[in-house]
């Protein structure tokens, strides 16, 4: 094949691929209220002192793929350890750069694992009108853990089930082989489908590899079946 023709074909193929990827990304950027619930327990950085920073980079990679704004996606962040703190509320930032800078500065805690407390904070504090939750906009949560519940472990699944009933689409991510896979699966929205609502990563070096999968999964997030919010009435 002529060299110029080869180059032209490669250019056209690249443009088509870029256009297709851009179209898919645009179709995913409907408005959602998105809250990250992040494990900041001692095991995170004990294994590798870079793990917490890699987790924040993972969050920012997902944020970078979304359109952020008062009429687009809003983002909140809950950090849980022994103490549970809402570091960023849904109405804290409407500017993507400011939001990503704030996420990058969230400090590491390093105490015990309180998944139940993190989910409670997410559903009862973050998803409220006072902190930016919008009517008619899908509520989506991404819960990340690298271990098992230590504080009130008996409450973890009931708290998740209550969030399901409130119509929050729940994605769960278990990092490392030390997680309780049944717990991670139980946190996610029914039907707890692997690689749709439940994800696993070998370590924090690999969690970045599933960021695009998580982004794509949130495109189709719907309120859990039987929740207070009907999937048919949710914002498409």
TIBA-241091 format. One record per residue (C-alpha): residue number from 0; residue in one letter; x, y, z. Coordinates in Angstrom, 1 decimal. Last residue first. Layout:
% residues N
NUM,a,X,Y,Z
...
***
This chain:
% residues 236
235,x,-32.0,8.8,32.7
234,x,-33.2,10.6,35.8
233,x,-35.0,8.1,38.0
232,x,-38.7,7.5,37.6
231,x,-38.4,4.1,36.0
230,x,-35.8,3.0,38.6
229,x,-38.3,3.8,41.3
228,x,-36.8,5.6,44.3
227,x,-37.8,4.2,47.7
226,x,-35.9,1.0,46.8
225,x,-37.4,-2.3,45.7
224,x,-34.8,-2.8,42.9
223,x,-31.7,-0.7,43.5
222,x,-31.7,2.8,42.1
221,x,-30.0,2.9,38.7
220,x,-26.4,3.3,37.6
219,x,-25.9,2.9,33.9
218,x,-23.2,5.5,33.5
217,x,-21.8,4.5,36.9
216,x,-20.5,1.3,35.3
215,x,-18.5,3.1,32.7
214,x,-16.7,5.2,35.3
213,x,-16.0,2.1,37.4
212,x,-14.6,0.3,34.3
211,x,-12.5,3.4,33.6
210,x,-11.1,3.4,37.1
209,x,-10.4,-0.4,37.0
208,x,-6.7,0.0,36.2
207,x,-6.2,2.5,39.0
206,x,-6.9,-0.2,41.5
205,x,-3.9,-2.2,40.3
204,x,-1.1,-0.4,42.2
203,x,-3.5,-0.4,45.2
202,x,-3.5,-4.2,45.4
201,x,-5.1,-7.3,43.9
200,x,-8.2,-5.4,42.8
199,x,-11.8,-6.5,43.2
198,x,-15.0,-4.9,41.7
197,x,-18.7,-5.2,42.6
196,x,-21.6,-3.3,40.9
195,x,-21.0,-4.2,37.3
194,x,-17.7,-6.1,37.3
193,x,-19.4,-8.7,39.5
192,x,-23.2,-8.3,39.8
191,x,-24.5,-7.6,43.3
190,x,-28.1,-8.0,42.1
189,x,-28.6,-5.9,44.1
188,x,-26.4,-2.8,44.9
187,x,-23.0,-3.4,46.5
186,x,-22.4,-3.7,50.2
185,x,-23.2,-7.4,50.2
184,x,-20.5,-8.1,47.6
183,x,-17.8,-6.5,49.7
182,x,-19.0,-8.3,52.8
181,x,-19.0,-11.7,51.0
180,x,-15.5,-10.9,49.6
179,x,-14.1,-10.3,53.1
178,x,-11.0,-8.3,52.2
177,x,-7.5,-9.6,52.9
176,x,-6.9,-10.6,49.3
175,x,-6.1,-7.0,48.3
174,x,-8.6,-4.2,47.3
173,x,-12.4,-4.7,47.5
172,x,-14.4,-2.2,45.6
171,x,-18.1,-1.6,46.1
170,x,-20.6,0.2,43.9
169,x,-23.9,1.3,45.5
168,x,-26.8,2.9,43.6
167,x,-28.6,4.9,46.4
166,x,-32.4,4.4,46.3
165,x,-33.0,4.9,50.0
164,x,-33.7,1.2,50.3
163,x,-30.2,0.5,48.9
162,x,-28.7,2.8,51.6
161,x,-30.6,0.8,54.2
160,x,-29.2,-2.4,52.8
159,x,-25.7,-0.9,53.1
158,x,-26.3,0.0,56.7
157,x,-27.6,-3.6,57.4
156,x,-24.5,-5.0,55.6
155,x,-22.1,-3.1,57.8
154,x,-24.0,-3.2,61.1
153,x,-22.7,-6.6,62.4
152,x,-19.1,-5.3,61.9
151,x,-19.6,-2.6,64.5
150,x,-16.0,-1.5,64.3
149,x,-13.7,-4.1,62.8
148,x,-15.1,-4.4,59.3
147,x,-12.9,-6.3,56.9
146,x,-9.9,-5.3,54.7
145,x,-8.9,-3.1,51.8
144,x,-12.0,-1.1,51.5
143,x,-13.6,1.2,48.8
142,x,-17.3,2.3,48.7
141,x,-18.5,4.1,45.6
140,x,-21.8,5.8,46.0
139,x,-24.4,7.0,43.5
138,x,-27.5,9.2,44.0
137,x,-29.4,9.8,40.8
136,x,-30.7,13.4,40.3
135,x,-34.4,14.0,40.6
134,x,-34.0,16.0,43.8
133,x,-30.5,17.3,44.4
132,x,-28.2,16.4,47.2
131,x,-26.0,19.4,48.0
130,x,-25.1,19.2,51.7
129,x,-28.3,20.8,53.1
128,x,-30.4,18.7,50.6
127,x,-29.1,15.5,52.2
126,x,-27.2,12.7,50.6
125,x,-23.9,13.5,52.4
124,x,-25.2,13.3,55.9
123,x,-27.5,10.2,56.2
122,x,-26.5,8.0,53.3
121,x,-22.7,8.8,53.3
120,x,-22.3,9.1,57.0
119,x,-24.0,5.7,57.6
118,x,-21.9,4.1,54.8
117,x,-18.7,5.3,56.5
116,x,-19.8,4.3,59.9
115,x,-20.6,0.8,58.7
114,x,-17.2,0.6,57.0
113,x,-15.4,1.4,60.3
112,x,-11.9,-0.1,59.9
111,x,-9.4,1.0,62.6
110,x,-6.7,3.7,62.6
109,x,-4.5,5.1,59.9
108,x,-5.9,8.6,59.2
107,x,-4.5,9.8,55.9
106,x,-5.1,13.4,54.9
105,x,-7.3,14.6,52.0
104,x,-5.1,16.9,50.0
103,x,-5.5,15.2,46.6
102,x,-9.3,15.4,47.0
101,x,-9.1,19.2,47.5
100,x,-6.9,19.6,44.4
99,x,-9.4,17.5,42.4
98,x,-12.3,19.6,43.5
97,x,-10.5,22.9,42.8
96,x,-9.6,21.7,39.3
95,x,-13.2,20.4,38.6
94,x,-15.0,23.6,39.7
93,x,-18.4,23.2,41.3
92,x,-17.0,22.5,44.7
91,x,-18.4,22.1,48.2
90,x,-22.0,21.3,47.2
89,x,-21.6,17.5,47.2
88,x,-19.7,17.7,50.5
87,x,-15.9,17.1,50.8
86,x,-14.0,15.9,53.9
85,x,-17.0,14.1,55.4
84,x,-15.3,12.5,58.4
83,x,-15.7,9.1,60.1
82,x,-13.5,8.3,63.0
81,x,-12.1,4.8,63.6
80,x,-11.4,4.9,59.9
79,x,-13.6,6.4,57.3
78,x,-13.1,9.2,54.8
77,x,-16.2,10.4,53.1
76,x,-16.0,12.3,49.8
75,x,-18.6,14.3,47.9
74,x,-18.9,14.9,44.2
73,x,-21.4,16.8,42.1
72,x,-21.9,15.8,38.4
71,x,-23.7,18.3,36.1
70,x,-25.9,21.3,36.9
69,x,-23.8,22.6,39.7
68,x,-20.7,21.5,37.9
67,x,-18.3,18.7,37.2
66,x,-18.2,16.9,33.8
65,x,-16.8,13.4,34.5
64,x,-13.6,11.7,33.3
63,x,-11.4,13.7,35.7
62,x,-13.5,12.6,38.7
61,x,-12.7,9.0,37.9
60,x,-9.0,9.7,37.7
59,x,-9.3,11.8,40.8
58,x,-10.7,8.9,42.8
57,x,-7.8,6.6,41.6
56,x,-5.3,9.3,42.5
55,x,-6.8,9.4,46.0
54,x,-6.3,5.7,46.3
53,x,-2.7,5.9,45.0
52,x,-2.0,8.5,47.7
51,x,-3.4,6.2,50.4
50,x,-1.3,3.3,49.0
49,x,2.1,5.1,48.9
48,x,3.2,4.1,52.3
47,x,2.8,0.4,51.3
46,x,1.4,-2.4,53.4
45,x,1.1,-0.3,56.5
44,x,-0.4,2.4,54.3
43,x,-3.8,0.9,53.9
42,x,-3.7,-1.5,56.9
41,x,-4.1,1.4,59.3
40,x,-7.5,2.4,58.2
39,x,-8.3,5.2,55.6
38,x,-11.1,3.3,53.8
37,x,-12.8,5.7,51.3
36,x,-16.5,6.3,50.8
35,x,-16.8,8.2,47.5
34,x,-20.0,10.1,46.9
33,x,-21.6,10.9,43.5
32,x,-24.6,13.1,42.9
31,x,-25.3,12.4,39.2
30,x,-25.8,14.6,36.1
29,x,-25.4,12.8,32.8
28,x,-21.9,12.4,31.7
27,x,-22.0,8.9,30.4
26,x,-23.3,9.8,26.9
25,x,-20.3,12.2,26.7
24,x,-17.9,9.5,27.5
23,x,-19.3,7.1,24.8
22,x,-19.2,10.0,22.3
21,x,-15.6,10.8,23.2
20,x,-14.6,7.1,22.8
19,x,-16.3,6.8,19.4
18,x,-14.8,10.1,18.2
17,x,-11.3,9.0,19.4
16,x,-11.7,5.7,17.6
15,x,-13.0,7.3,14.4
14,x,-10.1,9.8,14.5
13,x,-7.5,7.1,15.0
12,x,-9.0,5.1,12.1
11,x,-8.9,8.2,9.9
10,x,-5.3,8.9,10.8
9,x,-4.2,5.3,10.2
8,x,-6.0,5.3,6.8
7,x,-4.2,8.6,5.9
6,x,-0.8,7.2,6.9
5,x,-1.3,4.1,4.8
4,x,-2.5,6.1,1.8
3,x,0.6,8.3,2.1
2,x,2.9,5.2,2.2
1,x,1.2,3.5,-0.8
0,x,0.0,0.0,0.0
***
